[in-house]
């Protein structure tokens, strides 16, 4: 399987949605309301707060901060392990300082920030990253986090996506479709049709596997990846003579890599989900360092029985 770090780096270089509420969980509208409250609180206490966003990903929190402080500049720094993520954010928001760094070891001065934020990022690096955030926060400053929650709605969606993509890979669909198309293009040019017909028979069980995945998880699972692969292969197969062999086989090769990278992202999201005991350790650890816990617990929204995240605000 692809290294999850490389999977995320490739993703931030510019695909579409990552599934699981997209972009690592950033897409639910309730999150914007959460950060609006956080930034309103910061605005009451600071004229021009120094803000650090850790593991910024697609820049969802950065964008919210800049919108909120439009008339009073927020001096904003973002960090991420992915250089592609930081590059994307700085291209969109040139006024933001970007730092490529592991969340456990950020090369910035201690006590430099009035507000430190992270949305579905800091938990990937574990408790050491929380300690690093503590170091970087100024006395009187606030730490505001949204963290993946074990058993929550985003993790459940992530598990469905991961199961779907893993079953597509296990079926050998891409490899078998490639074999069929190679033989099919040869048959179109006048070669013996028998290799093509045999390859089509070998593909049939993989087609059934994709159909079973979509029946179980729905056609939109994995951000429509399974349905698109299934539909596009069917369309090309029905009109094979109209397609360029190199383009079709090149597309399938890229899809094979994208499936592997997608699986890596979903695996890392699954593994980052924090259970109740670990979240309590984060809270008690902050308290032991003199932090006041202003809010801590599951982040619930009316449209879902399962929580979306752990939410935490602590004052130093």
KOLTOR-882682 format. One record per residue (C-alpha): residue number from 1; x, y, z. Coordinates in Angstrom, 3 decimals, always signed. Example, Ala and Ser with C-alpha at 12.3 -4.5 7.8 and 13.67 -1.06 7.14 Angstrom:
<rs>
(r 1; (+12.300; -4.500; +7.800)) (r 2; (+13.670; -1.060; +7.140)) 
</rs>
This chain:
<rs>
(r 1; (+0.000; +0.000; +0.000)) (r 2; (+1.134; +3.548; -0.699)) (r 3; (+2.709; +5.485; +2.182)) (r 4; (-0.162; +7.572; +3.684)) (r 5; (+2.050; +10.678; +3.709)) (r 6; (+2.664; +10.287; -0.022)) (r 7; (-1.054; +9.630; -0.542)) (r 8; (-2.011; +12.902; +1.135)) (r 9; (+0.762; +14.811; -0.626)) (r 10; (-0.495; +13.552; -3.996)) (r 11; (-4.043; +14.429; -3.017)) (r 12; (-3.203; +17.996; -1.982)) (r 13; (-1.458; +18.475; -5.321)) (r 14; (-4.921; +18.737; -6.660)) (r 15; (-7.627; +16.130; -7.038)) (r 16; (-11.254; +16.619; -6.093)) (r 17; (-12.960; +15.349; -2.970)) (r 18; (-11.333; +12.827; -0.693)) (r 19; (-14.558; +11.309; +0.467)) (r 20; (-15.371; +11.034; +4.178)) (r 21; (-16.973; +14.492; +4.155)) (r 22; (-14.241; +15.442; +1.676)) (r 23; (-10.698; +16.657; +2.214)) (r 24; (-10.071; +14.713; +5.357)) (r 25; (-13.410; +15.529; +6.927)) (r 26; (-13.487; +19.275; +6.426)) (r 27; (-16.664; +19.612; +4.390)) (r 28; (-19.574; +19.553; +6.836)) (r 29; (-21.184; +23.027; +7.174)) (r 30; (-21.362; +22.704; +10.963)) (r 31; (-17.593; +23.100; +11.132)) (r 32; (-17.771; +26.620; +9.710)) (r 33; (-20.177; +27.583; +12.493)) (r 34; (-17.819; +26.099; +15.079)) (r 35; (-14.868; +28.121; +13.856)) (r 36; (-16.990; +31.241; +13.617)) (r 37; (-17.605; +30.966; +17.374)) (r 38; (-13.913; +30.350; +18.053)) (r 39; (-12.848; +33.399; +16.055)) (r 40; (-15.525; +35.598; +17.595)) (r 41; (-14.092; +34.717; +20.986)) (r 42; (-10.575; +35.510; +19.808)) (r 43; (-11.740; +38.815; +18.375)) (r 44; (-13.075; +39.864; +21.781)) (r 45; (-9.648; +39.397; +23.346)) (r 46; (-7.162; +40.404; +20.663)) (r 47; (-6.933; +43.319; +18.280)) (r 48; (-4.698; +41.410; +15.875)) (r 49; (-4.317; +37.814; +17.091)) (r 50; (-1.377; +35.720; +16.057)) (r 51; (-2.926; +32.482; +14.812)) (r 52; (-1.274; +29.143; +14.065)) (r 53; (-3.186; +26.392; +12.266)) (r 54; (-1.575; +22.967; +12.632)) (r 55; (-1.890; +20.264; +9.936)) (r 56; (-3.809; +22.663; +7.708)) (r 57; (-4.583; +20.295; +4.823)) (r 58; (-6.868; +22.074; +2.382)) (r 59; (-6.803; +25.320; +4.391)) (r 60; (-10.416; +25.186; +5.613)) (r 61; (-9.581; +26.796; +8.974)) (r 62; (-7.210; +29.300; +7.383)) (r 63; (-9.959; +30.457; +5.043)) (r 64; (-12.428; +30.816; +7.913)) (r 65; (-9.944; +32.870; +9.941)) (r 66; (-9.149; +35.239; +7.096)) (r 67; (-12.825; +35.782; +6.359)) (r 68; (-13.542; +36.533; +9.996)) (r 69; (-10.701; +38.982; +10.473)) (r 70; (-11.118; +40.740; +7.144)) (r 71; (-11.300; +44.208; +8.687)) (r 72; (-8.687; +43.502; +11.372)) (r 73; (-5.717; +41.562; +10.037)) (r 74; (-5.057; +38.216; +11.668)) (r 75; (-1.395; +37.346; +11.410)) (r 76; (-1.750; +33.780; +10.226)) (r 77; (+0.704; +30.886; +10.026)) (r 78; (-0.158; +27.396; +8.802)) (r 79; (+1.781; +24.161; +9.009)) (r 80; (+1.474; +20.772; +7.361)) (r 81; (+3.688; +17.774; +6.753)) (r 82; (+2.737; +17.988; +3.077)) (r 83; (+4.604; +20.561; +1.041)) (r 84; (+1.852; +20.383; -1.585)) (r 85; (-0.770; +21.369; +1.012)) (r 86; (+1.255; +24.385; +2.118)) (r 87; (+1.916; +25.419; -1.479)) (r 88; (-1.799; +25.259; -2.290)) (r 89; (-2.731; +27.380; +0.726)) (r 90; (-0.114; +30.023; -0.048)) (r 91; (-1.215; +30.176; -3.673)) (r 92; (-4.755; +30.895; -2.491)) (r 93; (-3.784; +33.145; +0.419)) (r 94; (-0.403; +34.809; -0.241)) (r 95; (-0.604; +36.752; +3.036)) (r 96; (-0.383; +33.513; +5.053)) (r 97; (+2.986; +32.218; +6.247)) (r 98; (+3.413; +28.515; +5.511)) (r 99; (+5.722; +26.076; +7.261)) (r 100; (+6.270; +22.478; +6.142)) (r 101; (+6.724; +20.569; +9.395)) (r 102; (+5.785; +17.533; +11.426)) (r 103; (+3.176; +18.564; +13.999)) (r 104; (+5.388; +17.045; +16.706)) (r 105; (+8.314; +19.342; +15.909)) (r 106; (+7.362; +22.752; +14.537)) (r 107; (+10.334; +25.144; +14.057)) (r 108; (+8.643; +28.215; +15.570)) (r 109; (+9.234; +30.164; +18.773)) (r 110; (+7.693; +29.069; +22.056)) (r 111; (+4.750; +31.150; +23.262)) (r 112; (+4.436; +32.923; +19.899)) (r 113; (+0.697; +32.495; +19.212)) (r 114; (-2.526; +33.783; +20.734)) (r 115; (-4.678; +31.104; +19.121)) (r 116; (-3.728; +27.650; +17.876)) (r 117; (-6.207; +25.666; +15.809)) (r 118; (-6.391; +22.291; +14.122)) (r 119; (-9.190; +20.549; +12.262)) (r 120; (-8.663; +16.840; +11.690)) (r 121; (-4.908; +17.052; +11.655)) (r 122; (-3.109; +17.222; +14.971)) (r 123; (-4.365; +13.789; +16.086)) (r 124; (-2.486; +12.113; +13.215)) (r 125; (+0.730; +12.944; +15.059)) (r 126; (-0.428; +11.829; +18.522)) (r 127; (+0.001; +13.256; +22.016)) (r 128; (+3.436; +14.678; +21.237)) (r 129; (+1.783; +17.106; +18.834)) (r 130; (-0.536; +18.320; +21.611)) (r 131; (+2.538; +19.027; +23.739)) (r 132; (+4.070; +20.948; +20.846)) (r 133; (+0.921; +23.059; +20.560)) (r 134; (+1.124; +23.766; +24.302)) (r 135; (+4.696; +25.015; +23.820)) (r 136; (+3.786; +27.351; +20.994)) (r 137; (+0.789; +28.945; +22.735)) (r 138; (+1.250; +32.220; +24.603)) (r 139; (-0.011; +32.601; +28.204)) (r 140; (-3.681; +33.547; +28.047)) (r 141; (-4.001; +32.056; +24.568)) (r 142; (-6.454; +29.409; +23.428)) (r 143; (-6.110; +26.010; +21.836)) (r 144; (-9.118; +24.979; +19.683)) (r 145; (-9.234; +21.509; +18.155)) (r 146; (-11.566; +19.328; +16.115)) (r 147; (-10.291; +15.744; +16.142)) (r 148; (-11.449; +12.554; +14.450)) (r 149; (-13.608; +10.520; +16.837)) (r 150; (-13.613; +6.746; +16.908)) (r 151; (-17.054; +5.415; +16.008)) (r 152; (-18.212; +8.787; +14.689)) (r 153; (-19.982; +9.588; +11.436)) (r 154; (-16.838; +10.542; +9.528)) (r 155; (-15.005; +7.414; +10.611)) (r 156; (-17.983; +5.253; +9.630)) (r 157; (-18.014; +6.847; +6.181)) (r 158; (-14.258; +6.395; +5.987)) (r 159; (-14.604; +2.677; +6.819)) (r 160; (-17.225; +2.242; +4.100)) (r 161; (-14.963; +3.987; +1.587)) (r 162; (-11.992; +1.885; +2.618)) (r 163; (-13.961; -1.361; +2.379)) (r 164; (-15.263; -0.411; -1.065)) (r 165; (-11.878; +0.504; -2.513)) (r 166; (-10.158; -2.506; -0.931)) (r 167; (-12.699; -4.843; -2.524)) (r 168; (-12.242; -3.192; -5.913)) (r 169; (-8.498; -3.727; -5.608)) (r 170; (-8.875; -7.316; -4.399)) (r 171; (-11.142; -8.101; -7.360)) (r 172; (-8.353; -7.211; -9.786)) (r 173; (-10.826; -5.111; -11.765)) (r 174; (-8.327; -2.623; -13.178)) (r 175; (-5.787; -5.262; -14.148)) (r 176; (-8.424; -7.476; -15.767)) (r 177; (-10.032; -4.551; -17.582)) (r 178; (-6.598; -3.594; -18.923)) (r 179; (-6.031; -7.139; -20.182)) (r 180; (-9.440; -7.167; -21.867)) (r 181; (-8.887; -3.805; -23.532)) (r 182; (-5.426; -4.775; -24.803)) (r 183; (-6.876; -7.911; -26.401)) (r 184; (-9.935; -5.987; -27.571)) (r 185; (-7.918; -3.327; -29.361)) (r 186; (-5.939; -6.085; -31.080)) (r 187; (-9.197; -7.753; -32.139)) (r 188; (-10.467; -4.439; -33.556)) (r 189; (-7.315; -4.373; -35.706)) (r 190; (-8.144; -7.834; -37.032)) (r 191; (-6.371; -10.157; -34.610)) (r 192; (-7.888; -13.370; -33.240)) (r 193; (-10.886; -12.584; -30.970)) (r 194; (-10.339; -15.568; -28.672)) (r 195; (-7.859; -13.803; -26.291)) (r 196; (-10.305; -10.904; -26.011)) (r 197; (-13.252; -13.207; -25.233)) (r 198; (-11.239; -15.087; -22.606)) (r 199; (-10.129; -11.802; -20.994)) (r 200; (-13.752; -10.619; -20.921)) (r 201; (-14.730; -13.808; -19.066)) (r 202; (-11.948; -13.201; -16.510)) (r 203; (-13.245; -9.668; -15.977)) (r 204; (-16.828; -10.799; -15.293)) (r 205; (-16.300; -11.797; -11.603)) (r 206; (-14.604; -8.445; -10.941)) (r 207; (-17.594; -6.638; -12.479)) (r 208; (-19.838; -8.576; -10.117)) (r 209; (-17.608; -7.558; -7.204)) (r 210; (-18.071; -3.859; -8.046)) (r 211; (-21.813; -4.335; -8.370)) (r 212; (-21.878; -5.961; -4.916)) (r 213; (-19.894; -3.051; -3.447)) (r 214; (-22.321; -0.477; -4.837)) (r 215; (-25.327; -2.511; -3.704)) (r 216; (-23.978; -2.638; -0.152)) (r 217; (-22.554; +0.877; +0.197)) (r 218; (-24.477; +2.844; -2.437)) (r 219; (-23.337; +4.224; -5.769)) (r 220; (-21.769; +7.306; -4.199)) (r 221; (-19.354; +5.361; -1.987)) (r 222; (-15.737; +6.511; -2.132)) (r 223; (-16.858; +9.788; -3.695)) (r 224; (-18.339; +7.997; -6.736)) (r 225; (-14.994; +6.404; -7.563)) (r 226; (-16.382; +2.874; -7.840)) (r 227; (-19.403; +3.918; -9.905)) (r 228; (-17.270; +6.015; -12.247)) (r 229; (-14.755; +3.236; -12.809)) (r 230; (-17.564; +0.735; -13.428)) (r 231; (-19.476; +3.059; -15.763)) (r 232; (-16.496; +4.309; -17.740)) (r 233; (-15.146; +0.822; -18.378)) (r 234; (-18.601; -0.224; -19.588)) (r 235; (-18.880; +2.791; -21.895)) (r 236; (-15.427; +2.276; -23.397)) (r 237; (-16.083; -1.434; -23.870)) (r 238; (-19.319; -0.758; -25.771)) (r 239; (-17.614; +1.679; -28.158)) (r 240; (-14.082; +0.308; -28.187)) (r 241; (-13.309; +1.188; -31.798)) (r 242; (-13.774; +4.906; -31.006)) (r 243; (-11.033; +5.053; -28.360)) (r 244; (-7.284; +5.414; -28.501)) (r 245; (-5.567; +2.387; -26.889)) (r 246; (-2.785; +4.399; -25.259)) (r 247; (-5.256; +6.827; -23.707)) (r 248; (-7.483; +4.075; -22.320)) (r 249; (-4.643; +1.984; -20.913)) (r 250; (-2.938; +5.090; -19.530)) (r 251; (-6.185; +6.098; -17.798)) (r 252; (-6.526; +2.660; -16.209)) (r 253; (-2.935; +2.813; -14.999)) (r 254; (-3.603; +6.158; -13.342)) (r 255; (-6.788; +4.805; -11.775)) (r 256; (-4.814; +1.934; -10.283)) (r 257; (-2.484; +4.420; -8.604)) (r 258; (-5.368; +6.612; -7.460)) (r 259; (-7.134; +3.672; -5.839)) (r 260; (-3.980; +2.827; -3.926)) (r 261; (-3.529; +6.429; -2.809)) (r 262; (-7.208; +6.684; -1.826)) (r 263; (-6.864; +3.553; +0.278)) (r 264; (-3.827; +5.088; +1.981)) (r 265; (-5.737; +8.264; +2.857)) (r 266; (-8.727; +6.386; +4.224)) (r 267; (-6.455; +4.091; +6.247)) (r 268; (-4.697; +7.038; +7.830)) (r 269; (-8.035; +8.693; +8.675)) (r 270; (-9.289; +5.459; +10.218)) (r 271; (-6.150; +5.055; +12.301)) (r 272; (-6.169; +8.682; +13.466)) (r 273; (-9.645; +8.427; +15.006)) (r 274; (-9.348; +9.053; +18.755)) (r 275; (-11.202; +6.935; +21.302)) (r 276; (-12.747; +8.281; +24.498)) (r 277; (-9.878; +7.182; +26.733)) (r 278; (-7.284; +8.902; +24.542)) (r 279; (-9.361; +12.087; +24.368)) (r 280; (-9.606; +12.131; +28.159)) (r 281; (-5.813; +11.830; +28.317)) (r 282; (-5.539; +14.912; +26.107)) (r 283; (-7.897; +16.832; +28.399)) (r 284; (-6.267; +15.760; +31.659)) (r 285; (-2.830; +16.383; +30.172)) (r 286; (-3.782; +19.973; +29.360)) (r 287; (-5.240; +20.449; +32.836)) (r 288; (-2.020; +19.186; +34.398)) (r 289; (-0.149; +21.875; +32.458)) (r 290; (-2.370; +24.608; +33.912)) (r 291; (-4.876; +24.907; +31.091)) (r 292; (-8.510; +25.754; +31.769)) (r 293; (-10.828; +23.516; +29.752)) (r 294; (-13.592; +25.724; +28.371)) (r 295; (-15.328; +22.971; +26.391)) (r 296; (-14.534; +19.336; +25.638)) (r 297; (-16.642; +16.526; +24.247)) (r 298; (-18.282; +15.025; +21.167)) (r 299; (-19.250; +17.436; +18.390)) (r 300; (-22.869; +16.642; +17.553)) (r 301; (-25.037; +18.001; +14.752)) (r 302; (-28.829; +17.651; +14.387)) (r 303; (-28.684; +15.755; +11.086)) (r 304; (-26.644; +12.826; +12.402)) (r 305; (-27.030; +10.523; +15.383)) (r 306; (-23.295; +9.899; +15.500)) (r 307; (-20.882; +12.676; +16.500)) (r 308; (-18.668; +14.145; +13.800)) (r 309; (-15.634; +14.866; +15.951)) (r 310; (-14.141; +15.561; +19.341)) (r 311; (-14.224; +19.321; +20.030)) (r 312; (-11.902; +20.963; +22.527)) (r 313; (-11.219; +24.559; +23.563)) (r 314; (-8.638; +25.160; +26.296)) (r 315; (-7.146; +28.393; +27.673)) (r 316; (-3.537; +28.570; +28.809)) 
</rs>
